[in-house]
Amino acid sequence: MKSFISYDSQSDFSIYNIPFGVAVFEDDEIACVTRVGDTVINLAVLFDKGYFDQFDLEENVFEAFALNDFISLGKAYTVPMREHLQKLLLEGSELSKDKETLELALYPIDQAYMQLPVHIPNYTDFYSSIEHATNVGKMFRDPDNALLPNWKHIPVGYHGRASSIVVSGTPLYRPKGQTKANDADLPTFGPSKRLDFELEMAFITNSFTDLGESISTAEAEDHIFGLVLFNDWSARDIQRWEYVPLGPFLAKNFGSSISPWIVTLEALEDFRVEGPKQEPEVLPYLQYEGKKNFDIQLQTILQPEGGEENVICNSNFKYMYWNMAQQLAHHTVNGCNLEVGDMYASGTISGKSEDSYGSMLELTWSGSKPIKLSDGSERTFIEDNDTIIMRGWCEKDGKRVGFGEVSGKILPALD
């Protein structure tokens, strides 16, 4: 396949991708969009010009502040509409010859201001990397019994804060809260001194279900529209004091960052791989067939203010012990209902090698092994005005499909 829109061979946004997002343009128009290379395509314009007439939709679902209306159509619509869009963007297509429409619909990326791609009613964060869970257990519990007894039996998760999820490029203030030193009798209050990132991915659901309804692992992917990169910012010192007995609270809810482009499951089809062997055998409702993991290369970069980018982590989504189908099946097995736009983060993605650890907590082993940056400075955790950038992409047989990046700068705590 070759698009009439040119792009670099290393672009995340090849003709094989066709991701979806939401953009504001210089004339203050907002619309749902896709992207090829560094060109953004206004889908609302294509709809108005009749390029989606064959789907018999009464309203322009792309003329919206979020993708929720579009993805709620379900895969019976979104899959063929994506395939149709892909064909429209090929050399020699009807659209390629429609100069009037192209002039209205195509924008360079620097004239499109990306927004949150969906309205997020609910957000759940999982804890599904066995390497990450083992590392944390070794640091804070018994190194010989690092995993808690339930870890290999259920995809552990908690309900997070949806309102503080922000799109890439949005700065966040250093959080404040209670912390307690090991040798102190009482806690103190102030800005976190152990601020961290967590390298994650998140999937987004496309359907409403009823209370009491469960989704099987076989059905799960029909309810998943696509994925984004996800940075689960974490204040480790606040977390350590507050997390018993109910888990993270202020250590997490001050902000999470996502990439603006949703890459569909269909675009990732060629990058499926086998997941890790699960022992002991999981309960029947968590068993599945086929390849449910994905070979997505992931990278985390730390950039000090005015400084160079420093790659501090290279990991891969395929390392996840619990896959998305199992996560969604477990989430709904008790009858919990889904909503369109719900977001489900994977949990920190770590591999076996030290350079694949997906958090500063692991990379510096709780601050005992500082990371040296290219300017000679060191980091044990994130400092004020540091920017964290995460990138993700798949590559195989000449095809590249990527997510772009999610970036966020940490500003000093407000008074």
C-alpha positions as CSV (number, residue, x, y, z in Angstrom):
1,M,0.0,0.0,0.0
2,K,1.2,3.5,-0.8
3,S,-0.5,6.7,0.3
4,F,-0.7,9.9,-1.8
5,I,0.5,11.6,1.3
6,S,4.3,11.3,1.6
7,Y,5.9,10.3,4.9
8,D,9.3,9.2,6.3
9,S,9.9,5.4,6.4
10,Q,10.3,5.7,10.2
11,S,7.1,7.6,10.8
12,D,4.8,6.0,13.4
13,F,1.8,7.1,11.2
14,S,2.2,5.0,8.1
15,I,-0.7,4.0,5.8
16,Y,-0.9,0.8,7.8
17,N,-1.8,2.7,11.0
18,I,-4.8,5.1,10.5
19,P,-5.1,6.2,14.1
20,F,-7.9,8.4,15.5
21,G,-7.7,11.6,17.6
22,V,-9.3,14.9,18.1
23,A,-7.8,18.2,17.1
24,V,-8.5,22.0,17.3
25,F,-7.4,24.0,14.3
26,E,-6.3,27.6,14.0
27,D,-9.8,28.7,13.1
28,D,-11.0,27.2,16.4
29,E,-12.8,24.4,14.6
30,I,-12.7,21.1,16.5
31,A,-13.1,17.7,14.8
32,C,-12.2,14.0,14.9
33,V,-9.1,13.4,12.8
34,T,-6.7,10.8,11.5
35,R,-3.0,11.1,10.5
36,V,-0.6,10.0,7.8
37,G,3.0,11.0,8.4
38,D,2.9,14.6,9.5
39,T,-0.4,15.4,7.8
40,V,-3.7,15.5,9.8
41,I,-6.9,14.7,8.0
42,N,-10.2,16.3,9.2
43,L,-12.7,13.5,9.1
44,A,-15.7,15.8,9.6
45,V,-14.9,17.5,6.3
46,L,-14.7,14.1,4.5
47,F,-18.1,13.2,6.0
48,D,-19.7,16.4,4.9
49,K,-18.2,15.9,1.4
50,G,-20.0,12.5,1.1
51,Y,-17.0,10.2,1.6
52,F,-18.8,8.2,4.3
53,D,-22.3,8.2,2.7
54,Q,-22.2,4.4,2.1
55,F,-22.5,3.9,5.9
56,D,-25.9,5.6,6.1
57,L,-25.1,7.5,9.3
58,E,-27.7,10.2,10.1
59,E,-25.3,12.5,11.9
60,N,-21.7,13.5,11.3
61,V,-20.0,11.6,14.2
62,F,-16.7,13.2,13.4
63,E,-18.0,16.7,14.2
64,A,-17.4,16.3,17.9
65,F,-15.3,17.2,20.9
66,A,-14.4,13.5,21.5
67,L,-14.4,10.2,19.6
68,N,-17.1,8.6,21.9
69,D,-19.9,8.8,19.4
70,F,-17.8,7.3,16.6
71,I,-16.4,4.4,18.7
72,S,-19.8,3.7,20.2
73,L,-21.0,2.6,16.7
74,G,-19.1,-0.7,17.5
75,K,-16.8,-2.7,15.3
76,A,-19.5,-3.4,12.8
77,Y,-19.0,0.2,11.7
78,T,-15.6,1.3,12.9
79,V,-13.6,-1.5,11.3
80,P,-15.1,-1.1,7.8
81,M,-15.0,2.7,8.2
82,R,-11.2,2.6,9.0
83,E,-10.6,0.2,6.1
84,H,-12.6,2.6,3.8
85,L,-10.5,5.6,5.1
86,Q,-7.3,3.7,4.4
87,K,-8.4,3.1,0.8
88,L,-9.3,6.8,0.4
89,L,-5.8,7.7,1.4
90,L,-4.1,5.5,-1.2
91,E,-2.5,6.7,-4.4
92,G,-5.0,7.0,-7.3
93,S,-8.1,7.1,-5.0
94,E,-11.1,9.4,-5.6
95,L,-10.0,11.6,-2.7
96,S,-6.4,11.9,-4.0
97,K,-7.9,13.7,-7.0
98,D,-10.4,15.9,-5.1
99,K,-8.3,19.1,-4.7
100,E,-11.2,21.1,-3.2
101,T,-11.8,18.6,-0.4
102,L,-8.0,18.1,0.2
103,E,-7.6,21.8,0.6
104,L,-10.3,21.9,3.3
105,A,-9.4,18.6,5.1
106,L,-5.6,18.4,5.2
107,Y,-3.5,20.2,7.8
108,P,0.2,20.0,8.7
109,I,0.7,18.6,12.2
110,D,1.9,21.9,13.6
111,Q,-1.5,23.4,12.8
112,A,-3.5,20.8,14.6
113,Y,-3.6,21.1,18.4
114,M,-4.3,17.7,19.8
115,Q,-6.9,17.1,22.5
116,L,-7.9,14.2,24.7
117,P,-9.2,11.7,22.2
118,V,-12.2,10.6,24.3
119,H,-14.3,11.6,27.2
120,I,-13.2,9.2,29.9
121,P,-16.1,8.2,32.2
122,N,-14.1,5.7,34.3
123,Y,-10.4,4.7,34.7
124,T,-9.0,1.5,36.1
125,D,-5.2,0.8,36.6
126,F,-3.9,-2.8,36.6
127,Y,-0.7,-4.3,38.1
128,S,0.0,-6.9,35.4
129,S,3.8,-7.1,34.8
130,I,5.3,-10.0,36.8
131,E,8.7,-8.4,36.6
132,H,7.5,-5.1,38.0
133,A,5.5,-6.8,40.8
134,T,8.5,-9.0,41.7
135,N,10.9,-6.0,41.8
136,V,8.5,-4.1,44.1
137,G,8.1,-7.1,46.3
138,K,11.9,-7.6,46.6
139,M,12.3,-4.0,47.6
140,F,9.6,-3.6,50.1
141,R,8.7,-7.2,51.2
142,D,10.4,-10.6,51.4
143,P,12.9,-11.0,48.4
144,D,12.2,-14.8,48.6
145,N,8.4,-14.3,48.4
146,A,8.1,-11.1,46.4
147,L,4.7,-11.8,44.9
148,L,1.6,-11.6,47.1
149,P,-0.4,-14.9,47.2
150,N,-3.1,-13.6,44.9
151,W,-0.9,-12.2,42.2
152,K,-0.8,-15.2,39.8
153,H,-4.5,-15.8,40.2
154,I,-6.1,-12.4,39.5
155,P,-5.2,-9.4,37.4
156,V,-4.9,-7.0,40.4
157,G,-6.2,-3.5,39.8
158,Y,-7.8,-0.4,41.4
159,H,-10.2,2.3,40.3
160,G,-8.3,5.5,39.6
161,R,-9.3,9.2,38.9
162,A,-10.5,9.9,35.4
163,S,-10.8,13.7,35.7
164,S,-7.1,14.2,36.1
165,I,-6.0,12.3,33.0
166,V,-4.5,14.8,30.6
167,V,-3.2,14.8,27.0
168,S,0.4,14.7,26.1
169,G,2.2,18.1,26.5
170,T,0.2,19.2,29.5
171,P,2.5,20.1,32.4
172,L,1.7,18.9,35.9
173,Y,2.5,20.3,39.3
174,R,4.5,18.3,41.8
175,P,2.0,16.8,44.2
176,K,1.9,17.5,47.9
177,G,0.8,15.1,50.6
178,Q,1.7,13.3,53.8
179,T,4.9,11.3,54.1
180,K,6.5,9.5,56.9
181,A,10.3,8.8,57.3
182,N,11.3,5.4,58.7
183,D,12.8,7.0,61.8
184,A,10.0,9.5,62.4
185,D,7.2,9.1,64.9
186,L,4.7,11.3,63.0
187,P,4.1,12.1,59.3
188,T,4.9,15.5,57.8
189,F,3.2,17.4,54.9
190,G,4.9,18.8,51.8
191,P,5.8,18.3,48.2
192,S,6.7,14.7,47.2
193,K,10.5,14.1,47.1
194,R,10.2,10.8,45.3
195,L,8.2,11.6,42.2
196,D,8.2,8.8,39.6
197,F,6.8,7.8,36.2
198,E,5.2,4.5,35.3
199,L,5.6,3.3,31.7
200,E,2.2,1.9,30.7
201,M,-0.3,1.4,27.9
202,A,-4.1,1.7,28.2
203,F,-7.0,0.3,26.2
204,I,-10.3,2.1,25.6
205,T,-13.7,0.4,25.5
206,N,-16.3,1.0,22.8
207,S,-19.6,-0.2,24.4
208,F,-22.1,0.2,27.1
209,T,-23.0,-3.0,29.1
210,D,-25.7,-3.6,31.7
211,L,-25.1,-4.1,35.4
212,G,-24.7,-7.8,36.0
213,E,-23.4,-8.5,32.5
214,S,-20.0,-10.2,32.2
215,I,-17.6,-10.3,29.2
216,S,-15.6,-13.4,28.4
217,T,-12.0,-13.5,27.3
218,A,-13.3,-14.6,23.9
219,E,-15.6,-11.5,23.6
220,A,-13.3,-9.0,25.2
221,E,-11.6,-7.7,22.0
222,D,-15.0,-6.9,20.5
223,H,-15.3,-4.3,23.3
224,I,-11.8,-2.8,22.8
225,F,-11.5,0.0,20.3
226,G,-7.7,0.7,20.6
227,L,-4.8,1.7,22.7
228,V,-2.8,4.8,23.8
229,L,0.5,5.3,25.7
230,F,-0.1,6.0,29.3
231,N,2.2,7.6,32.0
232,D,0.9,6.8,35.5
233,W,2.7,9.5,37.5
234,S,3.4,8.3,41.0
235,A,4.5,9.9,44.2
236,R,6.3,7.1,45.9
237,D,6.8,8.6,49.3
238,I,3.1,9.6,49.6
239,Q,2.1,6.2,48.2
240,R,4.2,4.3,50.8
241,W,2.5,6.0,53.7
242,E,-1.1,5.9,52.4
243,Y,-1.5,2.7,50.5
244,V,-2.4,0.3,53.4
245,P,-5.1,-0.8,53.5
246,L,-7.0,0.5,50.4
247,G,-4.2,1.2,47.9
248,P,-3.1,4.3,46.1
249,F,-4.9,7.6,46.5
250,L,-3.2,11.0,46.5
251,A,0.0,9.4,45.3
252,K,-1.7,8.8,41.9
253,N,-4.8,11.0,41.4
254,F,-2.9,14.3,40.8
255,G,-2.4,13.3,37.1
256,S,-1.9,10.8,34.4
257,S,-0.8,11.5,30.9
258,I,-1.9,9.8,27.6
259,S,-0.8,10.1,24.0
260,P,-3.4,11.8,21.7
261,W,-3.7,9.1,19.0
262,I,-5.7,5.9,19.6
263,V,-4.2,3.1,17.6
264,T,-6.9,0.4,16.8
265,L,-6.5,-3.2,17.6
266,E,-6.9,-3.9,13.8
267,A,-3.8,-1.8,13.1
268,L,-1.9,-4.0,15.6
269,E,-3.1,-7.4,14.2
270,D,0.2,-8.2,12.5
271,F,2.1,-7.7,15.8
272,R,0.4,-10.3,18.0
273,V,2.6,-12.6,19.9
274,E,2.3,-15.4,22.6
275,G,2.2,-14.2,26.2
276,P,4.2,-15.6,29.1
277,K,3.2,-19.0,30.3
278,Q,0.9,-18.7,33.3
279,E,1.5,-21.0,36.1
280,P,-0.4,-22.2,38.1
281,E,-3.2,-22.6,35.6
282,V,-5.7,-19.7,35.9
283,L,-9.4,-20.2,36.7
284,P,-11.7,-21.1,33.7
285,Y,-13.1,-17.5,33.3
286,L,-9.5,-16.2,32.7
287,Q,-8.4,-18.8,30.2
288,Y,-8.2,-17.8,26.6
289,E,-7.2,-19.0,23.2
290,G,-4.9,-17.4,20.6
291,K,-2.2,-14.7,20.7
292,K,-3.4,-11.9,23.1
293,N,-0.1,-10.1,23.7
294,F,1.4,-7.5,21.3
295,D,5.0,-6.8,20.3
296,I,5.1,-3.0,21.0
297,Q,8.5,-1.6,21.6
298,L,8.5,1.1,24.3
299,Q,11.0,3.7,25.3
300,T,11.1,6.2,28.2
301,I,13.2,9.4,28.0
302,L,14.1,11.9,30.7
303,Q,14.9,15.4,29.5
304,P,16.1,18.0,32.0
305,E,15.1,21.6,31.3
306,G,17.2,22.9,28.5
307,G,19.1,19.6,28.2
308,E,19.3,16.6,25.9
309,E,17.0,13.7,25.8
310,N,18.3,10.7,27.8
311,V,16.9,7.3,27.0
312,I,16.5,5.6,30.4
313,C,14.3,2.6,29.6
314,N,13.6,0.2,26.7
315,S,10.8,-2.2,27.3
316,N,8.0,-4.0,25.4
317,F,4.3,-4.5,25.9
318,K,4.7,-8.2,25.1
319,Y,6.1,-8.7,28.6
320,M,2.7,-8.4,30.3
321,Y,1.8,-11.5,32.3
322,W,-2.0,-10.6,32.2
323,N,-3.3,-9.6,28.8
324,M,-6.1,-7.2,28.0
325,A,-8.7,-9.9,27.4
326,Q,-8.1,-11.3,30.9
327,Q,-8.1,-7.8,32.4
328,L,-11.5,-7.0,30.9
329,A,-13.0,-10.4,31.7
330,H,-11.9,-10.1,35.3
331,H,-13.1,-6.5,35.6
332,T,-16.6,-7.5,34.5
333,V,-16.9,-11.0,36.0
334,N,-18.8,-9.5,39.0
335,G,-21.2,-7.7,36.8
336,C,-19.4,-4.3,36.7
337,N,-20.8,-2.4,33.7
338,L,-18.7,-0.8,30.9
339,E,-19.1,2.7,29.4
340,V,-17.9,4.0,26.1
341,G,-14.5,5.7,26.6
342,D,-13.6,3.9,29.7
343,M,-9.8,3.6,30.1
344,Y,-7.9,0.6,31.4
345,A,-4.2,1.1,32.1
346,S,-1.9,-1.9,32.0
347,G,0.3,-1.3,35.0
348,T,4.0,-0.6,34.8
349,I,5.6,-2.5,32.0
350,S,9.0,-4.0,33.0
351,G,11.1,-6.7,31.5
352,K,13.8,-8.9,32.9
353,S,16.8,-6.7,32.2
354,E,17.6,-3.7,34.3
355,D,17.3,-1.3,31.3
356,S,13.7,-2.5,30.7
357,Y,12.4,-1.5,34.1
358,G,9.4,0.8,33.6
359,S,9.8,3.2,36.6
360,M,12.5,5.2,38.4
361,L,11.7,3.2,41.5
362,E,13.1,0.1,39.7
363,L,15.8,1.7,37.6
364,T,17.4,3.3,40.6
365,W,16.3,0.5,43.0
366,S,14.5,2.9,45.3
367,G,17.1,5.6,44.9
368,S,20.2,3.5,45.7
369,K,21.6,3.5,42.2
370,P,21.3,7.0,40.6
371,I,21.0,7.3,36.8
372,K,23.7,9.5,35.3
373,L,22.5,11.9,32.5
374,S,24.4,13.2,29.5
375,D,25.0,16.5,31.2
376,G,26.7,14.8,34.2
377,S,23.9,15.3,36.6
378,E,22.2,12.4,38.4
379,R,18.6,11.3,39.1
380,T,17.1,9.0,41.6
381,F,13.6,10.4,41.0
382,I,12.1,13.1,38.9
383,E,13.2,16.7,39.7
384,D,11.3,19.9,39.0
385,N,11.2,21.0,35.3
386,D,12.2,17.5,34.1
387,T,10.2,16.3,31.1
388,I,9.3,12.6,30.8
389,I,8.7,11.3,27.2
390,M,7.4,7.9,26.3
391,R,7.3,6.5,22.8
392,G,5.9,3.2,21.4
393,W,5.9,1.5,18.0
394,C,5.6,-1.8,16.2
395,E,7.8,-2.9,13.3
396,K,7.7,-6.0,11.1
397,D,8.2,-7.0,7.5
398,G,8.5,-3.4,6.4
399,K,5.4,-2.2,8.3
400,R,5.7,0.3,11.0
401,V,2.7,1.3,13.2
402,G,3.3,3.6,16.2
403,F,1.7,5.7,18.8
404,G,3.8,8.9,18.6
405,E,4.6,10.0,22.1
406,V,3.2,11.1,25.5
407,S,5.2,13.8,27.2
408,G,4.8,15.7,30.4
409,K,6.8,18.3,32.3
410,I,6.8,18.5,36.1
411,L,6.4,22.0,37.5
412,P,7.3,23.0,41.1
413,A,4.5,22.4,43.6
414,L,2.1,25.3,44.1
415,D,2.2,27.2,47.4
